[in-house]
Amino acid sequence: MPLNLPISDPLGKLAAGTLYIVATPIGNLNDITFRAVEILGKADIIAAEDTRHTRLLLSHFNITSRLISCYEHNEIESARGIIELLKAGKSIALVSNAGTPTVSDPGYRLINAAISENIAVVPIPGVSAAITALSASGLPSDTFCFAGFLPSKKPKRRERLEELSGLPGTLVFYESPRRIMEVLEDMNDIMGDRQAVLSRELTKTYEEFLRGKFPELIAELASRQAIKGEITLLVSGHTADNPVCFEDIRPQVAAELKKGQTGVLALAKKFSRATGISKNKLYEKILELQLIMEKESDPKNTETEKGEHHHG
């Protein structure tokens, strides 16, 4: 018999002084696992991102375990209290409002504190919106990057998109319906012609997948009176069929420099998106080219060259 078969025996009493990281449904309550229900029912304490939200879930499954709060803005403070309870031998289940705790949700600091105190941390796997969306997206899933929420301020957001634009794997983001239009517009500017999948209200009654290039998604959302629901956005990774080096694009860069309408950094970003060449490497190369072109176009240099030629 294989030694790695899952254990199907009843859990009995939970291990004392253990922190359980419990995934909960992102919409459809039937997506909770048997093991998660059992852990939540037998834990001494449940630490929740929002106790009111979690109480609804527990009520549905007739779970009466004690609830305490562990939300992002009091996580450091509440972590101290939770660690003391764990040290006293209490079994504690950590849950977020939906999905897997610590994946763009609170819990990271608490788990690190538990590990530093040699407290056992046990994952109870289940639903994650990122993996759920990726599985049905139709985009490559052999390599992907979960990027979570982008910065809310436009300059920082665009800077982050620049950093991610050269990655080859599918990119996975969480986004709010209020910001999704400006995020798609920034992606269209920075990442160019890419396939994207917008998933909305996953596992819920109005679950929806929109597939297309950025302009198509923008047009579809613009035609709607309102955009509602939690959004998981997936974007195809950077692809380069043929490796490109700077010499291949040198004439195009020179033409842009001659126009004088775009700065060196902006050009480096632009050609980095188009070619996959490192932005920093391009910046250095374009700066060198600019200096050469300035030297060649300087009248003083031209006169000197003519004089040298005459005396020769």
Helices and strands as residue ranges (DSSP letters): E 18-22, G 29-31, H 34-42, E 45-48, H 51-60, E 66-69, G 72-74, H 75-87, E 92-95, H 108-116, E 120-124, H 129-137, E 144-149, H 154-164, E 170-175, H 180-191, E 195-200, E 208-213, H 214-222, E 231-235, H 246-259, H 264-275, H 279-297, H 299-311
